[in-house]
Amino acid sequence: FGKTSGLTHSQVEATASSDVQPDPPWTERQRAIIAIADAVADCRALEEGDARLVAETISPAERAEFIVLAALYLGISAMCAAFEVPLEPGTPRMPECGSVR
C-alpha cells in the first residue's frame, strides 16, 4: 500500500527496517503515525517522547483511529503468518517479532 499512498521507495523500505533512512524524511505527522503503529505492533504504550509527538500532531479521534487500524493490520498479519500465506513479489521483509527496535 505504500507505493499507492505516495511513499517513495526508500520510505517503503524504511517501514520495514530501522537501518534505512527515508528520503524525503518523515514528516512530524508520519513520525507520529509510525510511533503509534510500532507501539501497537510491540503491544506497549507509547514512549514519553512519542506520546508528546502524537499529542502535538494528531487529534484524539485520529489517535484512536490509527490504533484500531494498526491493530487490525496486526491481526491480519498474524493470520497470514498462521496460514503461511506467501509474500507478494517485491514486498520488503519485516523483521521477526521482537528482533528490531
Secondary structure by P-SEA (a helix, b strand, c coil): ccccccccaaaaaaaacccccccccccaaaaaaaaaaaaaaacccccaaaaaaaaacccaaaaaaaaaaaaaaaaaaaaaaaacccccccccccccccccc
